[in-house]
């Protein structure tokens, strides 16, 4: 005959407490991921704005500087 496993011997109150702890841990992880996503989104928006600002400053001579042998 098999012996009862620790999970089987746990009372209903203990398993409910474990379920709540797991739910709290998952919620905490979800909150952390949402905050991380918001930070990354803000950083990407800032980089996009920087890129657009730098592209508006580029003049027509930038092509000549990148490939000086193109007009020879």
N, C-alpha and C positions, 0 to 999 in steps of 0.2 A: 504494500500500500504506500501511496505517496504521502509525504508530509506536506502540510499547508505551506504555501509560499508566503513571504512577508506581505505581499500585496493582498493576499486572500485573508490574512489575519488582521489586517488594518480595519478599524471600525469605520463606519460611515462618516464620522466627524473628521477623521484623519485624512481620508481620501478627498473630502470636500476642501479641506485646508490645502492639500497639495494642488488641487485643481485651481483654487484661487491664486496660489502662489505662481503657478504656471501662467495664468491669465495676466497677472500683474507684470510678470517678467516679459511676456509677449507685448503687452501694451507699452511698456517702457521701451522695448526694442523698436516698436513701431514709431513711437514718439521720436526716438533718436534718429531713425531713418528719415522721418519727415523733416526734422531739423537739418539733417545733412543735405537732403535734397534741396531745401530752401536756400542753404548756404551756397551750394554748387550752382544753382540757378542764378543767384545774385552775382556770383563771380563771373559766370558766363555772360550775363547781361553787361557787366562792367567791361569785360574783354571785348565784347561786340561793339560797345560804344567807343572804346579806345581804337579799335580797328577802323571803324568808320571815320573817326576824327583824323586818324593818320592818313587814310586814303584820300581825304579831301585836301590834305596839305601837299600831296604828291603833285608835282608839275609834269609837263610833257617831257622834260629832260631826264626823267627817271628811267625811261626806256633806254636812252643812250648810255646811261651810266651802267646799266645791268649788262648790256651786250654791245660794247664799243666796236666790235668788228662787224657788226651787222650792216653798216652803211659803207663798207669798203668795197 
